Amino acid sequence: MATLNVGNLGEYLRDQRRNAQLSLRQLADAAGVSNPYLSQIERGLRKPSAEVLQQVAKALRISAETLYVRAGILDAERDRDEVETRAVILADPTLTERQKQVLLQIYESFRKENGFEIADGGEGATDGADGSDADPRDSGGSAEQDRTAG
């Protein structure tokens, strides 16, 4: 697995944000992350998850894959299909956050079963990684319950 280069990522994010003429607060709001957390990412003090990078990329209207490569999560060619699959799942507006996480857990388990490493080390997974407490077909409950469930 590639090593993380969060300093380079932070500089790149700052440049992209400035090119988009967005303040730190505007980008944080658009990406759904806190202003201090985004500031720490830009300064190389925090290592964002693949999901946070996906949200920031969407807010900046740039490729999430580019951010994954910059963060050292993705080897530019080797893991392209895996990252694209994860990105599509995370970007699907018809799924709840809980459903997205369950799908990612199932996907990761199949990749492990077939002998492939997960590009981000499974950091996007939530509690209950075995999927035993969640049914991807279960769409019951409110969005608030989904956000606080795990």
TORRO-705085 format. One line per 10 residues: number of its first residue (from 1); their letters; for each residue x, y, z of N, C-alpha, C. Coordinates in nm, 3 decimals. Each point is the difference from the previous one (the first is absolute). Layout:
N
NUM = A = X:Y:Z:X:Y:Z:X:Y:Z | ...
***
This chain:
150
1 = MATLNVGNLG = 0.086:-0.118:0.000:-0.086:0.118:0.000:0.089:0.123:0.000 | -0.041:0.104:-0.068:0.077:0.123:-0.009:0.002:0.072:0.135 | 0.107:0.074:0.027:0.006:0.077:0.123:-0.072:0.132:-0.018 | -0.046:0.054:0.110:-0.076:0.124:-0.007:0.092:0.120:-0.009 | -0.037:0.095:-0.082:0.074:0.123:-0.016:-0.099:0.115:0.022 | -0.042:0.017:0.126:-0.107:0.095:0.029:0.044:0.145:-0.017 | 0.130:0.028:0.012:0.047:0.138:-0.022:-0.023:0.042:-0.144 | 0.039:-0.086:-0.093:-0.020:0.026:-0.143:-0.149:0.012:-0.031 | -0.081:-0.084:0.061:-0.144:0.006:-0.019:-0.054:0.135:0.047 | 0.043:0.043:0.117:-0.048:0.126:0.056:0.033:0.119:-0.088
11 = EYLRDQRRNA = 0.123:0.004:-0.050:0.040:0.108:-0.091:-0.085:-0.002:-0.127 | -0.020:-0.120:-0.052:-0.080:-0.014:-0.121:-0.144:0.045:0.024 | -0.058:-0.041:0.113:-0.137:0.043:0.032:-0.010:0.151:0.014 | 0.097:0.060:0.067:0.000:0.146:0.017:0.006:0.068:-0.137 | 0.086:-0.050:-0.088:0.009:0.058:-0.134:-0.131:-0.014:-0.076 | -0.061:-0.118:0.007:-0.127:-0.023:-0.069:-0.111:0.090:0.057 | -0.001:0.015:0.132:-0.101:0.086:0.064:0.018:0.145:-0.044 | 0.123:0.046:-0.003:0.027:0.138:-0.042:-0.034:0.021:-0.148 | 0.033:-0.100:-0.083:-0.035:0.009:-0.142:-0.152:0.007:-0.020 | -0.072:-0.067:0.087:-0.147:0.002:-0.007:-0.056:0.125:0.067
21 = QLSLRQLADA = 0.087:0.083:0.053:-0.038:0.125:0.069:-0.098:-0.026:0.114 | 0.034:-0.100:0.081:-0.081:-0.034:0.116:0.081:0.025:0.127 | -0.069:0.050:0.102:0.065:0.012:0.130:0.003:-0.138:0.065 | 0.081:-0.014:0.102:0.006:-0.126:0.073:-0.139:-0.036:0.054 | -0.068:0.098:0.054:-0.135:-0.022:0.056:-0.099:-0.044:-0.109 | 0.007:0.064:-0.116:-0.092:-0.036:-0.110:0.022:-0.144:-0.046 | 0.126:-0.040:-0.013:0.029:-0.137:-0.041:-0.042:-0.099:0.107 | 0.027:0.033:0.124:-0.040:-0.089:0.111:-0.151:-0.021:-0.001 | -0.075:0.109:-0.016:-0.147:-0.010:-0.006:-0.045:-0.085:-0.118 | 0.059:0.024:-0.117:-0.039:-0.072:-0.121:0.034:-0.149:0.010
31 = AGVSNPYLSQ = 0.109:-0.031:0.069:0.044:-0.140:0.012:-0.063:-0.071:0.120 | -0.064:0.076:0.087:-0.063:-0.061:0.117:0.098:-0.041:0.108 | 0.113:0.071:0.009:0.097:-0.025:0.107:0.019:0.129:0.079 | 0.058:-0.011:0.116:0.019:0.120:0.083:0.114:0.085:-0.054 | -0.011:0.129:0.024:0.103:0.094:-0.042:0.137:-0.035:0.062 | 0.007:-0.026:0.132:0.130:-0.035:0.058:0.060:-0.129:-0.057 | -0.086:-0.098:-0.027:0.049:-0.128:-0.054:0.059:0.022:-0.139 | -0.069:0.076:-0.085:0.051:0.027:-0.134:0.131:0.078:0.008 | 0.009:0.094:0.092:0.123:0.075:0.020:0.116:-0.093:0.038 | -0.027:-0.096:0.087:0.103:-0.095:0.041:0.044:-0.088:-0.117
41 = IERGLRKPSA = -0.094:-0.036:-0.086:0.034:-0.078:-0.120:0.093:0.082:-0.090 | -0.037:0.126:-0.022:0.081:0.086:-0.086:0.140:0.021:0.055 | 0.013:0.003:0.133:0.131:0.020:0.061:0.077:-0.130:0.018 | -0.059:-0.112:-0.045:0.069:-0.129:0.008:-0.001:-0.063:0.137 | -0.091:0.046:0.087:-0.005:-0.051:0.137:-0.097:-0.117:0.015 | -0.091:-0.015:-0.094:-0.100:-0.108:0.006:0.003:-0.082:-0.127 | -0.032:-0.128:0.016:-0.010:-0.092:-0.113:-0.148:-0.026:-0.025 | -0.057:0.057:-0.104:-0.143:-0.020:-0.026:-0.030:-0.139:-0.054 | -0.120:-0.047:0.028:-0.044:-0.128:-0.054:-0.033:0.016:-0.149 | -0.016:-0.112:-0.066:-0.038:0.003:-0.142:-0.135:0.068:-0.018
51 = EVLQQVAKAL = -0.090:-0.019:0.096:-0.133:0.062:-0.010:0.009:0.152:0.011 | 0.082:0.050:0.092:0.017:0.145:0.012:0.062:0.056:-0.127 | 0.099:-0.070:-0.053:0.061:0.045:-0.126:-0.102:0.003:-0.112 | -0.089:-0.098:-0.002:-0.107:-0.003:-0.100:-0.088:0.124:0.013 | -0.037:0.036:0.122:-0.086:0.117:0.023:0.071:0.130:-0.041 | 0.128:0.011:0.034:0.077:0.119:-0.034:0.016:0.010:-0.152 | 0.028:-0.112:-0.065:0.015:-0.001:-0.146:-0.130:0.045:-0.066 | -0.111:-0.050:0.049:-0.130:0.038:-0.056:-0.023:0.150:0.016 | 0.032:0.053:0.117:-0.018:0.143:0.026:0.090:0.085:-0.089 | 0.120:-0.050:-0.028:0.094:0.073:-0.085:-0.021:-0.028:-0.149
61 = RISAETLYVR = -0.087:-0.097:-0.029:-0.025:-0.043:-0.138:0.127:-0.049:-0.068 | 0.073:-0.083:0.076:0.119:-0.065:-0.055:-0.014:-0.150:0.022 | 0.089:-0.076:-0.060:-0.004:-0.145:0.011:0.041:-0.046:0.139 | -0.082:-0.084:0.061:0.036:-0.059:0.129:0.124:-0.086:-0.015 | 0.013:-0.065:-0.115:0.116:-0.084:-0.025:0.130:0.080:0.011 | -0.002:0.122:-0.049:0.117:0.086:0.009:0.039:0.022:0.146 | -0.100:0.023:0.084:0.028:0.019:0.143:0.050:-0.128:0.064 | -0.055:-0.114:-0.040:0.045:-0.128:0.054:0.147:-0.024:-0.034 | 0.039:0.034:-0.122:0.140:-0.016:-0.040:0.088:0.095:0.081 | -0.044:0.125:0.013:0.077:0.099:0.076:0.016:-0.041:0.146
71 = AGILDAERDR = -0.103:-0.064:0.055:0.004:-0.042:0.141:0.078:-0.129:0.018 | 0.036:-0.065:-0.112:0.073:-0.125:0.010:-0.090:-0.120:0.026 | -0.131:0.021:-0.011:-0.095:-0.108:0.021:-0.005:-0.090:-0.123 | 0.026:0.058:-0.114:-0.018:-0.070:-0.127:0.127:0.003:-0.082 | 0.037:-0.116:-0.048:0.103:-0.010:-0.103:-0.073:0.033:-0.129 | 0.042:0.100:-0.071:-0.075:0.059:-0.111:-0.065:-0.101:-0.095 | 0.067:-0.106:-0.036:-0.057:-0.095:-0.095:-0.057:-0.124:0.067 | 0.074:-0.054:0.095:-0.031:-0.131:0.055:-0.139:-0.009:0.063 | -0.041:0.104:0.071:-0.125:-0.008:0.076:-0.115:0.081:-0.059 | 0.010:0.038:-0.126:-0.100:0.087:-0.062:-0.142:-0.058:0.009
81 = DEVETRAVIL = -0.018:-0.125:-0.036:-0.134:-0.060:0.002:-0.059:-0.003:0.140 | 0.083:-0.038:0.097:-0.048:-0.008:0.139:-0.044:0.138:0.050 | 0.077:0.101:-0.028:-0.033:0.135:0.047:-0.124:0.052:-0.071 | -0.011:-0.027:-0.129:-0.118:0.045:-0.073:-0.125:-0.066:0.054 | 0.008:-0.127:0.033:-0.115:-0.070:0.057:-0.040:0.061:0.133 | 0.099:0.025:0.086:-0.028:0.062:0.131:-0.060:0.140:-0.019 | 0.055:0.076:-0.094:-0.048:0.137:-0.023:-0.145:0.000:-0.047 | -0.035:-0.093:-0.088:-0.137:-0.008:-0.049:-0.096:-0.032:0.115 | 0.039:-0.094:0.084:-0.084:-0.035:0.115:-0.017:0.121:0.091 | 0.110:0.068:0.033:-0.007:0.115:0.091:-0.078:0.117:-0.059
91 = ADPTLTERQK = 0.000:0.012:-0.132:-0.066:0.114:-0.064:-0.148:-0.024:-0.028 | -0.048:-0.121:0.017:-0.139:-0.033:-0.033:-0.098:0.070:0.094 | -0.078:0.096:-0.050:-0.091:0.075:0.087:-0.124:-0.079:0.043 | -0.021:-0.116:-0.061:-0.119:-0.078:0.034:0.022:-0.092:0.119 | 0.127:-0.011:0.046:0.032:-0.087:0.112:0.022:0.082:0.126 | -0.038:-0.057:0.114:0.030:0.064:0.128:0.148:-0.023:0.031 | 0.053:0.077:0.094:0.140:-0.018:0.038:0.023:-0.141:0.053 | -0.093:-0.052:0.076:0.013:-0.135:0.053:0.004:-0.103:-0.113 | -0.086:0.015:-0.098:-0.001:-0.092:-0.114:0.131:0.006:-0.077 | 0.054:0.121:-0.018:0.128:0.015:-0.069:0.110:-0.074:0.075
101 = QVLLQIYESF = 0.003:0.015:0.132:0.104:-0.065:0.079:-0.013:-0.152:-0.006 | -0.123:-0.050:0.003:-0.021:-0.144:-0.008:0.046:-0.053:-0.136 | -0.035:0.071:-0.106:0.046:-0.042:-0.134:0.152:-0.001:-0.009 | 0.064:0.102:0.056:0.147:0.005:-0.001:0.059:-0.115:0.080 | -0.062:-0.034:0.111:0.049:-0.112:0.082:-0.011:-0.132:-0.077 | -0.110:-0.019:-0.068:-0.019:-0.122:-0.080:0.103:-0.004:-0.113 | 0.015:0.112:-0.069:0.096:0.009:-0.109:0.142:-0.032:0.050 | 0.038:0.060:0.113:0.132:-0.023:0.056:0.018:-0.146:0.039 | -0.102:-0.062:0.056:0.012:-0.140:0.040:0.019:-0.091:-0.122 | -0.069:0.030:-0.110:0.019:-0.079:-0.122:0.141:0.019:-0.056
111 = RKENGFEIAD = 0.050:0.124:0.002:0.136:0.024:-0.050:0.103:-0.074:0.085 | -0.017:0.002:0.133:0.092:-0.073:0.088:-0.008:-0.150:-0.028 | -0.121:-0.050:-0.016:-0.020:-0.143:-0.029:0.072:-0.040:-0.129 | 0.006:0.092:-0.095:0.064:-0.027:-0.129:0.148:0.039:-0.002 | 0.053:0.038:0.117:0.143:0.027:0.012:0.044:0.139:-0.037 | -0.090:0.097:-0.004:0.037:0.137:-0.033:-0.003:0.086:0.126 | 0.103:0.087:0.013:0.002:0.095:0.111:-0.097:0.112:-0.026 | -0.050:0.059:0.107:-0.086:0.118:-0.010:0.092:0.122:-0.004 | -0.020:0.088:-0.096:0.092:0.112:-0.023:0.015:0.090:0.121 | -0.108:0.027:0.075:0.012:0.092:0.113:0.006:-0.073:0.133
121 = GGEGATDGAD = 0.028:-0.128:-0.002:0.012:-0.076:0.122:-0.132:-0.021:0.071 | -0.111:0.024:-0.070:-0.131:-0.019:0.061:-0.041:0.110:0.093 | 0.067:0.116:-0.005:-0.032:0.108:0.092:-0.141:0.052:-0.016 | -0.059:-0.020:-0.117:-0.135:0.048:-0.021:-0.104:-0.085:0.070 | 0.041:-0.116:0.050:-0.095:-0.090:0.065:-0.039:0.053:0.137 | -0.123:-0.029:0.038:-0.049:0.042:0.130:-0.006:-0.119:0.092 | -0.049:0.020:0.123:-0.016:-0.109:0.093:-0.086:-0.109:-0.062 | 0.017:-0.122:0.046:-0.077:-0.112:-0.053:0.054:-0.040:-0.136 | 0.130:-0.005:-0.014:0.062:-0.025:-0.130:-0.042:-0.133:-0.061 | -0.050:-0.092:0.082:-0.044:-0.127:-0.058:-0.136:0.011:-0.065
131 = GSDADPRDSG = -0.067:0.115:0.014:-0.128:0.024:-0.065:-0.115:-0.071:0.067 | 0.024:-0.066:0.114:-0.104:-0.081:0.062:-0.115:0.082:0.056 | 0.024:0.127:0.032:-0.106:0.081:0.060:-0.071:0.088:-0.101 | 0.032:-0.014:-0.128:-0.060:0.088:-0.099:-0.040:-0.079:-0.124 | -0.117:0.029:-0.050:-0.049:-0.063:-0.122:-0.006:0.107:-0.107 | 0.073:-0.014:-0.112:0.000:0.105:-0.103:-0.138:0.026:-0.057 | -0.091:-0.095:0.014:-0.136:0.022:-0.050:-0.085:0.078:0.099 | 0.051:0.017:0.123:-0.076:0.069:0.104:0.006:0.149:-0.023 | -0.111:0.057:-0.042:-0.002:0.145:-0.020:-0.091:0.064:0.104 | -0.041:-0.077:0.098:-0.087:0.053:0.105:0.076:0.097:0.088
141 = GSAEQDRTAG = -0.074:0.080:0.074:0.062:0.097:0.091:0.028:0.130:-0.069 | 0.025:0.099:0.080:0.024:0.134:-0.054:0.147:0.017:-0.034 | 0.028:0.103:-0.075:0.138:0.032:-0.034:0.079:0.032:0.127 | -0.066:0.060:0.099:0.065:0.033:0.125:0.043:-0.128:0.071 | -0.085:-0.101:-0.001:0.036:-0.128:0.062:0.120:-0.059:-0.072 | 0.004:0.009:-0.131:0.111:-0.054:-0.077:0.132:0.071:0.037 | -0.007:0.131:0.018:0.121:0.075:0.032:0.050:-0.030:0.141 | -0.089:-0.027:0.093:0.040:-0.021:0.138:0.019:-0.146:0.035 | -0.035:-0.089:-0.093:0.004:-0.143:0.031:0.142:-0.054:0.015 | 0.096:0.060:-0.065:0.123:-0.072:0.016:0.123:0.065:-0.037
***
